[in-house]
Amino acid sequence: MKQQYRYIDRAKKIIEHEEGVVLKNWGGKLPVALVWPNTYRVGMSSLALHILYRLFNDEPDVVCERVFFGDQQAPRRDEPIISLESQRPLDEFGAVAFTISYEMDYFNVVQMLRRAGFPIFAAERDENWPLLIAGGPAVYTNPEPMAEIFDAFAIGEGEAIVPPLVDVLWDVSHAPRAEALDRLAQLDGLYVPARHTGGPPIPRVWVKDIESLPTVTQIYSDRTEFGDRTLVEIARGCGRGCRFCMAGYVYRPMREMHLDTVLAAARHGLRHRDRVGLVSAAVSDHSWIDQIAVELRKLGARLTASSMRVDPISEPLIRGLAESGNQTLTIAPEAGSARMRKVINKPQSDDQILHAVELAAKYNFPQLKMYFMVGQPTETEADVEAIAEMALAARRIFPRNVAINATPYVPKPHTAFQWSPMLPVESIEARVKYLQERLNPNGVTVRSDSPAWSAVEGALARGDRRLGRVLARMRKTNLREWERALRAEGLSQAEFLRERSPDDPLPWDSVTTGVTKSFFSWDLRRAIRNDLTKACPPAGCLKCHACDSEWAFRPNYQDALGPNLGAYGDNFIPLA
C-alpha cells in the first residue's frame, strides 16, 4: 500500500506542474481513459494526444483522463496503471481509448493490460470490463496484430470519430457486450473485429476542414521533449507520394491551415512559451511558409520545424530557425544516389541537397543532421556508397558537426512498397557498418536504429492476428523472448518480412485508407522502372481515390493557397 501511495503522489506532482490540464467531477459523466502506451515524456510530446484530450473533454458529459505506461522508460512490474488526473485504475473507466503511433508499443499495451488486471483478449472480457478501443497510425493502417486484443479500432482521424463515438459509448455503457459491439460496428470509421468478418474493408474517415479545430498544444509541461514550445500543426497530409512513407498516403489529401489561422494559434501559444514548433509532414511545403516564418519572427517567436524538404527549401524559414537559436538543421535526402531517389519518388537533386547544406553553413548552425534509409527496394552497394559520398560532400561544405542517421528501411502497409521484402538483418548491419567505417574517421557521425529490432517492427507492421497470441505469451520485451514466443505459436519472423505478390490478399485488407491497391501496384511498377510519379495537385484529381469529388472539385480552393504554391513546381499529377 505504501508503494501505491508513492505512485499516486508522483501523479499529483506531475499535475501540479502542468498548465492546461482539465479536472472534472465524475458525477453524471462518462469516464474515458486516454492511454498512451509509452512514457509520459514521449506521450506528451505528441500532438495527437493533445487533440484527443481536447476532443473528449470538449464533450460536456465526458471526463477524459490520461494514462501512461510509466514515468520512466522501464517501469517497475508493481507500478500501478492509474490516471494522472484522479489517480484511478483503468477498470473504473467506462471506456479505455489507446492511441498507438508505433508498432513497437504493442509490447507495452500487453504489459499495461496485464498490470491493470485485464484479460488480454477481447473474447475473455464481458460487460463488466470497459470497452477497449485503439486508434493511431500503427493500428489505423493494420489493426490485425491487435485484433484479438481490442474491441474496436478507430480508422481515421479523431475529429471525425470522437463525437459520434461518445454518443454510442453513452448508449452502451451498461449494455451486454454483444450489443455494444453491434452498435460500435455501425459507426463510420470503426472496425470491430468480432463483427467485421469478411466483406468490404472499413474505410477511413477524415476531416476536410482542419481549421475548425486547430491542432495545437493543449497541456504545457517542462517534463516533455517539446516542453519549451507550443506545437502548431500547420498542415496535415502530404501529396508528394514518397513511396516509403505511410503517413504520406494515409493522411492524403494535404490540407493547410491558412496563414491567419497559424498566426492566431501562435499568438495564443506565445502567452505560454516563447518558442513555436511548426508541425506537418513537410513544413517547407506549406504554400505560406515564407510568410509564416517572417510573421512569427515579427511576433518575437522563436521557431522550430518538424521536417523540411529541399526542393525547394525556404530560406526565410532557415533564417528564422537560426535566429531562434536552433542548434541543428535537419534535412532528409533519404537516399544517396539520384537513381534511388527516383525509386522512392523523392526527386531531390544533389544540387538542391547541397544548397541546403550551404544554407546551414551560411546561417552558422552548430550541427547538420541528414537522414538516410538503408535497405530500400532495389538498393545496391553503389547506392550505399552514394550515401557516403553525399555525406562527405556535405562535410566539405559544412565546417562543424555533421551527423547522419542510416535508418533500416521497414516496408509498411498502404504504401507502394507494401509488397516488398525487408532486407535481411545481416545485410543491413553490414551496410551500416560500412558507412560507419567509411565516415566516422572523416568527421561524420553515423547513427542507426537496431536492425534486429527494425525487423521486429517490420513483422508487427505487416503481420496478421496470429501475432496477438505471440505478444500475449511474452513476459519480457527482448529479442530472445520475442523469438521464443514466435516459435511457441509455430511462426517465424521471416514469413512476415517476405516479398508478396500484388495478387495476394494482405492482412490489412480489412481496412482502407483511401488510396487504392491498384494505384499502389501501378506506382510500384513505376518504381521498379525508376520512374517518378508526379505529386498531388491541390484540387481536381481523383487518380488515387484518397479524395472525394466534394474535395477534389471544391470551388474557390485557390483563394486559400499561399504564394509559395510553387514548392511543388510542375510535379503535379495530371488532372483526371
TAMONOR-V902829 format. One record per residue. N is the residue number from 1. RES is the residue in one small letter. PSI is psi in degrees with one decimal (none if undefined). OMEGA is omega in whole degrees, 0 to 359 (NA if undefined). Layout:
n = (N;N)
res = (RES;RES)
psi = (PSI;PSI)
omega = (OMEGA;OMEGA)
//
This chain:
n = (1;2;3;4;5;6;7;8;9;10;11;12;13;14;15;16;17;18;19;20;21;22;23;24;25;26;27;28;29;30;31;32;33;34;35;36;37;38;39;40;41;42;43;44;45;46;47;48;49;50;51;52;53;54;55;56;57;58;59;60;61;62;63;64;65;66;67;68;69;70;71;72;73;74;75;76;77;78;79;80;81;82;83;84;85;86;87;88;89;90;91;92;93;94;95;96;97;98;99;100;101;102;103;104;105;106;107;108;109;110;111;112;113;114;115;116;117;118;119;120;121;122;123;124;125;126;127;128;129;130;131;132;133;134;135;136;137;138;139;140;141;142;143;144;145;146;147;148;149;150;151;152;153;154;155;156;157;158;159;160;161;162;163;164;165;166;167;168;169;170;171;172;173;174;175;176;177;178;179;180;181;182;183;184;185;186;187;188;189;190;191;192;193;194;195;196;197;198;199;200;201;202;203;204;205;206;207;208;209;210;211;212;213;214;215;216;217;218;219;220;221;222;223;224;225;226;227;228;229;230;231;232;233;234;235;236;237;238;239;240;241;242;243;244;245;246;247;248;249;250;251;252;253;254;255;256;257;258;259;260;261;262;263;264;265;266;267;268;269;270;271;272;273;274;275;276;277;278;279;280;281;282;283;284;285;286;287;288;289;290;291;292;293;294;295;296;297;298;299;300;301;302;303;304;305;306;307;308;309;310;311;312;313;314;315;316;317;318;319;320;321;322;323;324;325;326;327;328;329;330;331;332;333;334;335;336;337;338;339;340;341;342;343;344;345;346;347;348;349;350;351;352;353;354;355;356;357;358;359;360;361;362;363;364;365;366;367;368;369;370;371;372;373;374;375;376;377;378;379;380;381;382;383;384;385;386;387;388;389;390;391;392;393;394;395;396;397;398;399;400;401;402;403;404;405;406;407;408;409;410;411;412;413;414;415;416;417;418;419;420;421;422;423;424;425;426;427;428;429;430;431;432;433;434;435;436;437;438;439;440;441;442;443;444;445;446;447;448;449;450;451;452;453;454;455;456;457;458;459;460;461;462;463;464;465;466;467;468;469;470;471;472;473;474;475;476;477;478;479;480;481;482;483;484;485;486;487;488;489;490;491;492;493;494;495;496;497;498;499;500;501;502;503;504;505;506;507;508;509;510;511;512;513;514;515;516;517;518;519;520;521;522;523;524;525;526;527;528;529;530;531;532;533;534;535;536;537;538;539;540;541;542;543;544;545;546;547;548;549;550;551;552;553;554;555;556;557;558;559;560;561;562;563;564;565;566;567;568;569;570;571;572;573;574;575;576)
res = (m;k;q;q;y;r;y;i;d;r;a;k;k;i;i;e;h;e;e;g;v;v;l;k;n;w;g;g;k;l;p;v;a;l;v;w;p;n;t;y;r;v;g;m;s;s;l;a;l;h;i;l;y;r;l;f;n;d;e;p;d;v;v;c;e;r;v;f;f;g;d;q;q;a;p;r;r;d;e;p;i;i;s;l;e;s;q;r;p;l;d;e;f;g;a;v;a;f;t;i;s;y;e;m;d;y;f;n;v;v;q;m;l;r;r;a;g;f;p;i;f;a;a;e;r;d;e;n;w;p;l;l;i;a;g;g;p;a;v;y;t;n;p;e;p;m;a;e;i;f;d;a;f;a;i;g;e;g;e;a;i;v;p;p;l;v;d;v;l;w;d;v;s;h;a;p;r;a;e;a;l;d;r;l;a;q;l;d;g;l;y;v;p;a;r;h;t;g;g;p;p;i;p;r;v;w;v;k;d;i;e;s;l;p;t;v;t;q;i;y;s;d;r;t;e;f;g;d;r;t;l;v;e;i;a;r;g;c;g;r;g;c;r;f;c;m;a;g;y;v;y;r;p;m;r;e;m;h;l;d;t;v;l;a;a;a;r;h;g;l;r;h;r;d;r;v;g;l;v;s;a;a;v;s;d;h;s;w;i;d;q;i;a;v;e;l;r;k;l;g;a;r;l;t;a;s;s;m;r;v;d;p;i;s;e;p;l;i;r;g;l;a;e;s;g;n;q;t;l;t;i;a;p;e;a;g;s;a;r;m;r;k;v;i;n;k;p;q;s;d;d;q;i;l;h;a;v;e;l;a;a;k;y;n;f;p;q;l;k;m;y;f;m;v;g;q;p;t;e;t;e;a;d;v;e;a;i;a;e;m;a;l;a;a;r;r;i;f;p;r;n;v;a;i;n;a;t;p;y;v;p;k;p;h;t;a;f;q;w;s;p;m;l;p;v;e;s;i;e;a;r;v;k;y;l;q;e;r;l;n;p;n;g;v;t;v;r;s;d;s;p;a;w;s;a;v;e;g;a;l;a;r;g;d;r;r;l;g;r;v;l;a;r;m;r;k;t;n;l;r;e;w;e;r;a;l;r;a;e;g;l;s;q;a;e;f;l;r;e;r;s;p;d;d;p;l;p;w;d;s;v;t;t;g;v;t;k;s;f;f;s;w;d;l;r;r;a;i;r;n;d;l;t;k;a;c;p;p;a;g;c;l;k;c;h;a;c;d;s;e;w;a;f;r;p;n;y;q;d;a;l;g;p;n;l;g;a;y;g;d;n;f;i;p;l;a)
psi = (-38.6;-40.5;-41.1;-45.2;-32.6;-42.0;-34.0;-43.6;-39.2;-41.7;-41.6;-38.3;-35.6;-46.4;-40.4;-27.1;11.4;148.7;132.4;1.6;145.9;121.0;117.5;149.2;137.6;-13.0;122.9;14.4;156.5;116.8;124.3;126.1;121.5;110.3;128.5;113.7;51.1;-171.1;161.9;-43.9;-41.9;-46.7;-42.0;-5.0;-1.2;123.9;-26.9;-43.2;-40.2;-45.2;-36.4;-40.0;-43.2;-44.1;-46.3;-44.9;-16.2;-19.4;118.4;-24.5;21.3;139.7;119.5;129.1;148.4;145.5;135.2;160.3;-31.0;172.1;-23.7;163.5;-33.2;82.0;154.7;151.4;-27.0;4.7;124.3;152.0;100.6;156.8;153.8;-46.4;-45.8;2.7;40.4;150.2;162.0;-35.5;-3.1;-4.7;154.8;-30.0;148.9;115.7;110.6;138.2;120.8;109.7;-25.0;134.7;-31.7;-13.7;-5.4;-36.4;-41.3;-33.3;-49.3;-42.5;-40.6;-44.2;-40.8;-44.8;-28.2;-4.5;15.2;141.2;136.7;-39.6;140.6;-36.4;-18.9;-1.3;129.0;-164.0;-8.0;-9.0;149.1;150.5;137.0;120.3;139.5;141.9;-175.0;160.6;-37.0;-52.7;-22.5;-36.0;-28.1;91.2;-8.4;-40.9;-23.2;11.4;-26.7;-2.9;-42.8;153.0;-34.4;158.9;137.1;117.9;92.1;-155.8;139.2;-37.7;-30.2;-16.9;-40.8;-49.9;-51.1;-30.4;-41.9;-41.8;-44.0;-40.8;-37.6;-45.8;-32.3;14.8;-25.7;16.6;156.0;149.6;-39.4;-41.6;-39.9;-42.6;-37.6;-43.4;-42.9;-37.9;-16.8;-10.5;138.5;134.3;7.7;123.3;117.7;101.1;-35.8;-14.7;-30.0;82.2;107.3;-172.8;-177.0;154.5;155.0;120.5;148.0;155.8;148.4;163.0;135.8;-27.7;96.2;-7.4;-17.0;-25.5;81.4;138.4;105.5;167.2;131.1;-35.9;128.0;131.4;134.6;-5.4;26.5;167.6;-33.3;34.1;-13.6;11.7;162.7;123.5;134.2;120.4;111.8;-15.9;155.3;137.5;172.2;138.9;8.7;-34.5;32.5;127.0;-14.6;-12.4;105.4;-44.8;-34.3;-25.8;-44.3;-16.5;17.3;150.3;166.3;131.1;127.9;149.3;135.7;153.6;-46.1;-36.3;-41.1;-44.0;-37.9;-42.6;-38.5;-41.5;-41.0;-44.1;-31.6;-13.3;-20.1;-40.5;153.3;0.6;138.5;123.9;118.9;126.6;128.2;175.3;-34.8;94.7;-41.1;-8.7;-11.9;133.6;-5.8;18.4;-39.8;-46.1;-37.8;-46.9;-45.2;-46.8;-36.7;-37.6;-34.9;-32.3;-6.3;8.8;139.0;135.0;147.2;160.7;141.0;-38.7;151.5;147.3;167.6;10.0;76.6;178.0;148.1;108.0;-37.2;-35.6;-44.1;-44.8;-42.3;-38.2;-42.0;-45.2;-23.1;-0.4;15.7;135.8;-19.8;134.9;126.1;129.0;159.9;82.9;-30.7;-34.8;150.2;-31.7;151.8;-35.7;-46.3;-33.7;-27.0;-40.9;-43.9;0.2;42.3;80.5;59.3;132.0;161.5;-40.1;-40.4;-41.6;-46.1;-25.3;-38.9;-38.1;-41.1;-38.9;-36.8;-39.0;-42.0;-40.1;13.8;40.8;137.2;-28.6;144.2;129.7;135.6;131.0;128.1;160.8;143.0;132.2;19.5;156.8;134.7;4.2;137.9;174.3;-32.2;-34.4;-34.9;-41.7;-33.8;-31.4;-45.8;-43.7;-39.5;-42.8;-40.1;-36.3;-40.0;-38.7;-35.4;-28.1;-40.4;116.8;-6.5;-148.1;129.8;129.3;141.6;146.6;120.3;82.3;130.8;131.8;131.3;111.9;136.3;154.4;159.0;41.4;167.9;-23.0;17.1;-19.3;-8.1;149.3;157.0;136.3;137.6;148.6;-43.4;-38.3;-40.9;-44.0;-41.2;-38.7;-38.4;-42.3;-39.8;-45.8;-39.2;-46.0;-30.0;-35.9;-35.6;-43.9;-14.8;21.0;18.6;119.5;131.5;122.9;154.6;146.7;161.1;120.6;-36.1;-44.1;-29.4;-34.3;-37.7;-43.5;-41.9;-40.1;-42.7;-36.6;-36.7;21.2;177.5;-172.6;-8.0;-23.2;-19.5;-38.8;-33.6;-48.4;-39.4;-23.3;-19.0;132.0;-19.6;158.4;91.2;165.9;-38.7;-42.6;-38.1;-46.8;-38.1;-43.9;-38.9;-48.0;-39.0;-27.7;7.1;29.8;162.7;148.6;-33.3;-33.0;-20.5;-15.3;-0.7;166.2;145.1;156.6;141.6;-16.2;-11.6;143.7;146.8;147.1;-37.8;11.9;-9.2;-18.4;158.9;138.8;9.4;-50.8;131.5;154.8;-33.3;-35.9;-45.0;-42.2;-37.3;-43.4;-33.0;-41.3;-38.5;-38.2;-44.0;-29.3;4.6;33.6;140.0;145.0;129.9;155.5;160.4;140.7;164.3;-14.2;162.6;12.4;134.2;29.3;-46.0;-10.6;13.1;-32.7;169.9;173.7;-35.6;-40.2;-48.0;-31.9;32.6;143.2;151.2;23.2;-30.2;-28.0;-26.2;-8.7;146.0;-179.9;-10.7;26.2;-22.8;-3.1;-32.8;-12.5;-133.5;25.0;13.3;148.9;135.5;144.9;145.0;none)
omega = (178;178;180;180;180;180;176;178;180;178;180;180;176;180;182;183;180;171;176;179;180;177;182;170;184;187;176;183;175;179;180;174;176;191;170;187;173;188;177;183;179;184;182;174;183;176;179;180;181;183;178;178;179;182;180;184;172;176;186;182;179;167;183;180;185;177;181;178;179;178;179;183;180;182;178;181;181;179;184;174;183;178;178;191;182;177;179;177;185;186;176;180;178;178;179;184;176;168;190;182;189;180;184;176;175;179;180;177;182;178;180;179;180;180;178;178;181;165;186;188;184;182;181;181;177;184;176;178;176;172;178;182;181;173;182;188;184;183;177;184;176;181;192;179;180;189;178;183;182;177;183;180;175;183;180;190;189;182;181;187;191;183;178;178;179;179;181;179;176;184;186;186;179;183;172;186;181;179;179;180;178;181;179;182;180;182;173;177;177;176;180;187;182;181;182;179;185;179;183;179;177;181;176;171;184;182;180;184;180;179;182;176;184;180;181;177;178;183;180;179;179;184;178;182;183;184;183;186;168;177;180;175;183;177;176;181;181;180;185;178;173;193;180;197;179;182;181;179;189;177;172;356;176;177;184;165;181;178;183;180;178;182;178;178;180;179;177;182;182;173;184;183;180;181;179;178;180;187;169;179;177;185;185;177;182;186;175;193;179;181;178;182;182;184;178;177;176;178;181;181;168;191;163;181;185;182;181;169;182;184;356;176;183;179;175;177;178;179;179;177;180;179;181;176;177;184;186;167;183;174;186;175;179;180;184;185;177;179;181;179;172;180;184;178;174;192;173;180;175;182;179;179;182;174;176;177;178;178;177;178;182;184;168;171;178;184;172;178;181;180;173;173;180;177;178;183;179;182;178;177;178;178;176;177;179;174;179;181;178;179;180;176;177;181;180;181;187;190;184;186;175;178;174;169;177;189;175;181;179;177;184;176;176;171;178;182;183;178;188;175;172;180;180;183;183;180;178;179;181;181;176;179;178;180;178;181;182;191;183;179;182;173;177;178;180;177;179;169;179;176;181;178;176;176;175;177;179;179;180;182;185;183;177;190;173;182;176;178;177;180;182;179;189;177;176;179;174;185;181;180;177;181;178;181;176;181;181;178;179;183;172;180;185;183;178;182;185;173;179;179;175;179;182;170;182;180;184;174;179;180;174;180;177;181;186;176;179;176;180;181;174;182;176;178;177;179;181;178;184;180;176;172;186;183;177;169;178;178;169;183;175;189;183;177;174;179;168;185;180;180;188;183;179;181;172;180;184;182;183;185;182;184;183;179;180;175;178;178;180;187;180;168;177;181;181;NA)
//
